[in-house]
Amino acid sequence: MNTAGHSQATAPRGLELTPFRGLRYDPDRVGSLAAVTSPPYDVVVRPDGLHQLQDADPYNIVRLILPQATTAGERNEQAAGTLRRWLAEGILTADPDPALYVYEQRHADGMLQRGLIGTLRVSGPSDGVVLPHEDVMPHIVAERAALMRATCANLEPLLLTYRGDADGAAARVVDGATERPPLLSTTTLDGYGHRLWSVTDPADLAAVRSDLARHQALIADGHHRWATYRRLRAEHPSPSPWDDGLVLLVDTARYPLRVRAIHRLLHGLPVADAVAAVRDHFRVRRLDVPLPEALDALADAACAGNAFLLAGDGAFHLVDRPDPALLDRTVPADRPAAWRTLDATVLHATLLDHVWHVPEDDPARIAYIHDTAATVDKAERDGGTAVLLHPVREEVVRDLARQGVTMPRKSTSFGPKPASGLVLRALDL
C-alpha cells in the first residue's frame, strides 16, 4: 500500500506525504462523532478520563487506543478484535479513494489550526527529515508497537510541524479545500470545533508532494509513536505499508501551535518530604493562592532561571534559585547551554536523580500528566507530589532539534492535538 517508488536504499529527500484510504466512523451508526473521539492515548487521564470516554459511547476510540484487560497480550487481542468487529458491522468504513485530509481545529478563544493528514515516509534522525526533540521510554515504544502489530493499523495521527512558504502549494491546497463542504463537522466537549475535508485531485496531490519535498518537520507530539513507526518499519522488508506512518502535518508559519508543559506526579513522595529535600539547594516559598496565581508566580520566576511548583498538600511551593554548585555537579556538561538550563533538564538530572531519587522510567513512582489541575488533584488525592513546570518556547525546541540534541522526555506539550477517532489508517487496505 502506497509504496510505489520507495526503496529501502533510497534516502528520503524531504517530507513525503502520501494519500491513503482513511477509516472513518459512519455517523449514522454512532451516537455522535464527538462522542466517539478521544484525546491522544497519552493525554487521557486514567482512570477517570478513561471511564468517562468509555461511557460516552460504546464505540469510543479509546476502546482501541487504550484497551482494558488484565495482560498486555489480552489488551492487544481485545483491540484487534474490536477493530475487526467494527469494520464488519460498518461502524468504521474506508473511504473509496486514497486521499490527503485537510483537518481544521477551531476554538472560540481565537485558536485556528489547519493541517494535512496523510501517511509520511518513515526516516531516521540522521536523515534530517523528521526531527525529534525528546527521548522516549523503551517500554512505551514496545507497548505501542505490540498494539499496532495486533491491529495492523495506525489508530491516531501524531503531530508534526514545519515552516512553510506563505504562497506554497500546500497552503493553497489547504485553503482551497476549506472552501468546500466538509466530510465531517463536530464540536468536542473541550470546546474545539473539528472539520475534515479530503483532497483527491491528482494535480493537488502532486503540488503538495513537490512543495513538502523541500521541507523538514519537527515532532511536536508523538515521539513514542514515531519511534514505534521506525521499529515496525525495520521489522518489515521494504516496500511494505509499514514504510509510512499516519501523521498530521501543520505549517506553524501560518498556524502557530501553543506550547504547554507536561507535569510530573511523584507517587509515594509526600509534599512535605519533597520540600524538605530541596530546601538546602533551592529557595522555597509557600504560596497560599489559587492555581492561576501560583502559575503566574511560576512564570515570573522562570524568567530569571529554573523554577518549579510543588503541590499536593493544599498549597503551592515555589522552588527556584538552584545552587549553581549543585547544577555543576549534576547536569551533564557535554550539551549546549540551552539544554543544560532547561527546567526539564534540571528536574530530571538534579531533582529526580540526585535529590528525590525517583527513577524517571518507573510508572509506579512517576506519572506524566498534561492537565495542570488534574495533576494537582491527583497529588492531593493520592498523597503524592505534583511538580508543575513552565512551558519552553517553540524556537528553543526547534533549535535544539536541529542540533541533534534531544530534550528530556515529556518536556513539552504542543497543541491543540488532533482528536483521535476522526480518521484512522488500516495498513491492509
N, C-alpha and C positions, 0 to 999 in steps of 0.2 A: 504493500500500500504506500502510495506517494514516495516511491523510491527511485523513480526514473532519474537517471543521470548521476545518482550517488555512487560513490566508490569509497571503500574504506581507505584507499591510499590517497584520495583527493583531499587536500586540506581545505577547510572552509574559507571562502573568500570574503565573507561578511555574513550578515544575517540572512538566512534562507528560510523564509516563512512560506509554508505550503498549505494549500486548501485541503480540507478533509470533510467527510460526511458527518456532521455533528449529530449527536444523540440529544434529543430534547424531549421534555415531558409533553404529553398530549394534554392540553389544558382542559379538554372535556372529560378526562379520566381522573383528575386530581381536584382537591378542594379549591385550591388557588395556586398560582405559580409562586406567590410569596411564601405560602405555607410549606412548600417543598424545598425551599432554599435553605442554605446554612452559611455561616462564616467558614473560612478555610478550617481544615481539621485541627490545626494547632492554635486556633483562636477560640474555639469552643471551650467555655469554662465548664469543666466537668466537676461534679455530676449534674449540677443544677441546670446549666445551659443545655446539656445533652438530653436530659429528660424532657425539658421544655420543647426542644425541637422534635423529639420522637413523638410527643403528644400532639404536636401541631398538625400532623398529617401522617397517615400510615405509610406514605410514600416519600417522606422527607429524605433528602440526600444523605443525611447524617447516618442512615442505616447502611450506606455503602462506604462512606469515608471513615466512620468510627463504629464499626460493627461491635456488638456486645456479646461476648461469650467467655467461657472460662479460660481457654487457652488461645494462644496466637493462631495456631492452626485452625481451630474451630471458628475463630473470628473471620479469618480469610475465606474459609469454605462457606461461611454464612453469607458474606458479602457477594461472593461469586454466585451462589445460588439465588440470592435476592435479585442480582442484576439479570440473570438468565430468566427468572420468573417475570420480572417487569418487562423485559423485551418480548417474551412470549405472549404476555397479556396486553401488549400495546400501551403500557404505561409510558414507556420510553420508546420513541421511534426515531429512525435515522432519516435525516434529510435526503432527498433524492439525488442531489448533485454535490460534489465537493465544493466547498466554499471557504473563504475567509469570512469572519464575522466581525462587524463593527459593533462594539459594546460601549454603551454610554451609562454613566452613573451621574445622577444629579441630586443635589440637596437644597433645601430651602435656604440654607446659610450661604448660598452662592457657589458652592463647590460644583464644578463641572469637570468630568473626566471622560475622555473618549480614547479608545484604543482598538487594536486589531487582535482578534483571537485566531490562532492558527497553530499548525504544528511546526516547530522550529528544529532545524538540523542540530543535533546534539554535538557539542565540541568540548574540548578540554581547556583549562585555563591557559595553557601555553599557546593556544591558537589565537588568543587575544580577541575573540569574538563575543563571548559572553563572560563578563567579569564578575566573579563572586566577591563579596566583601566580608563574609563571615565564615568562621569554621562551622563544621557540622558535627553532630553526635552520631557515631557509627551505629548505635543500636536503633536510632530512629530511621536512618537510611535503610537498615536491614528490614525493619518493620514495614516501611512504605514499599520496599521492593517486593516483599512477600505478598502484600496486598495487590500490587499491580500485576504480579505474575498470576495470581489466583483469578483475578477478574479479567485479565488481558485488556485492561482499559486504563486510560488517564481520566480520573474521575473529577479533577478540578484543575484549572489552569494556574500556573504560577505567574507572578507579576514581574515583568521586565520593563526597564525604561531605556530610552535612547534619546539623543538630542538631534532632532530632525531639522530640515530646512523649512523656512516659512512657506515657500512655494513648491515644496517637494510633491512628487506624485502621490505618495502615501497620504499626505494631508488632503490632497484634492479628492482622493477616493473616499476617505473617511467622511469628509464634509458632504460629498455628493450622495453617499448612502443615507445620511440622516435627513435628506430632503424627501425620501420615500416613506411610505407607511412601514412601521417596524414589524418584524416577525413576532415580537412579544413586547409587552409593556407591563410592568408591575412595580409596586412600591412595598418595600420590606419594612419590618417593624422599627428599624433604626432610622426611618425617615428618608432613606435613599430610594429614588426612582431608578429603575433599570429598564433599558431598551436595547434591543438586539436587531441587527439587520444582516443579511447575507450578501456577499459580493461574489458573483459567479461569472461575470463578464470576462472573457479571456484577455481583452485589452487592459482592463483594470488590474487583473491579477498579474499580468506581465509588467505593468507600470510599477506596481508595488514591489515586485521581486527585484526589479532593476534599481529602484530607489534604496531599498533596505540593504542591498548588497554592499553599499558604501559605508555602512554604519556598524558600530559595536553596541552592545547592550550591557546594562548593569542589572544584576539580580536585585530587585527591590524586596521581593517577598517570595520565599520558596526555595531557599538554599538546599534543604533536605530533599525536596522533590527533584531539583536539578541534579544533585548528586545521585539520586536514585535513577534518573534517566541515564546518566553516564554508566552506572553499574549495569543496568539492563541492556544497554547498547553493547557493552563489552561482552555480555553473555551470549549474544545472538550474532551469528555471522552476517555481515553486511553483503547485499542490501536486505533490509528487513524493516517492518513497521517500527521496530524499536530504535531505528536510526533517528527518529524525531520524537519530540515531546510536546505536550499541549501547553501553550503559553498565552498570556495577554501582554501585548507589546504597546506601551504608552509613550508617546512623544512628550517628554516633560518640558521641552522648549515651548510647547503650546499649552500643555495641561500639567502644570507643576503638581507633584504629589505632596501630601502632608507627611511629615516625618515625626513619629512619636517614639517614645521609649518603650522597651519591654521590661517589665518589672520582675523582681525575684521574690518568691515566697520561701523562706527558710523554715522547714519543718523541724520541730523539736528544739528550736532555739528561742527561748523567751526574749522579749524585747529588753528586759532588764539585764539579762546576761550579755546580749549583743552590745548594748550601750556601755556596759562596764568594761567590755573587752577593748573598746575603741577609745576610751577616754584618755589614755596615755599617749595616743598617737594622732588624734584629731580633736578639733574643737567640737563640742556637743552642746546644742541649745534646745531646750524643750519648748515646743510651740503648742499652746492650748488654743488652737484656732481651727476653723473648718478646713476641709481638704483643699478647696480652691485657694485659700490664703496661704496654706502651707506650700502648695505648688508654686505660688508666686515667690515665696521666700526662697524656695529651691532654685528657681530661675535666676533670681538676683545673685545668689551665692555662686551659681555655676558660671556666671560671667567672670568671676575672679579666680576660679580654679575648680578643682574637683569637689563635688558636693553630692550628698545623698540624703534622702529622708527615710528614717526608720519608723515603722508604725506597727500597731498590733495591740497596744495596751490602752487605747482610748485617747492617746495624744500623738503628736509627731515630734520626732527628734531630728533636728537638722545637724548633719555631720559634715564638716568642711575643714579647710586648712590642714591638710595632712602634713605630718612631719617629713620634711624633704629627705632626711637621712633614711627614714623607713622606705620611702619610694625608691631611693638609690639602691637599697638592699634587695628589694622585692620585684621591681619592674624590670624586665629584660632590657638591656641597653643596646641590643642589636637591631632595633627597629627605628623608623623615623620618629621625630619628636611628636608629630601629630598623632601617632599611635600610642606613644608612651604616656601622653597626657589625657587620653580618653578616659571618661568616667568608667566605662565598661572595663577598660584595661586595669585601672586601679582597683575596681571592685573585685575582679577575678584574681589578679596577681597578688594583690595586697590583702584585701579584706577576707575574701573566701579562702585563699590558700594559706595565708600566714597568721591572720588574726582569729578568724572564726573556725578554720579547719573544716570547711564544708566542701566536699567534692562536687564539682560542677556537673558531673555526669550521672549522679545518683538520684533518681527520681524519688527515692524515699527521704532524701534530705533537702532537695531543692526543686521548685517548680517555676516555670517561666510563664508569666501571665501578661496579656496585652492590656486588659482593662484595669485602670488605676483603682477605681472604687472597689472592684471585685477583689483585687489583691489585698487591700486593707481589710475588707470584710472577712475574707478567709483567714487572714492572720489573727484577727480578733476572735474568730470562732474557734480556731484550732490551737491557739496559744503559741503561734509561731511569730516570726518577724517578717514584715513586708519591707523590702528595700526598693524604694522608688527612685527612678533616675530621670534626669532631664534629657530630652532628645538631642541628638547630634545633628548638625546641618548636612544637607544632601551633598554640598560641594566637598565637604571633608570626606564623606563616604566614597564619592566618585574618585577623588584624587588618590586616596589610599588604594582603591581597587586598581587604578591604572598603574600604580607602582608595584602591583602584585602582592600587596600587603593585606592580609585578612584581619578583620576586627574580631574581638572575642565573640563567640556565638551569642545569638539573640541580643545583638546590640541595638538594633533599630527595628522600627515597625513603620513601613511605608504604607500609605493608604490614600484613598479608600481601596480596600482589597476587593477583588472580584467576588461576587456572590457565587458560592458553589451550588450547582444544580441547574444553572441556566443552559449550559451546553457542555456535553461530555464527549469523549472520544473512545470508541471501541477499536482496538487495534486489528481486529479480524474482519473489518468491513472493507 
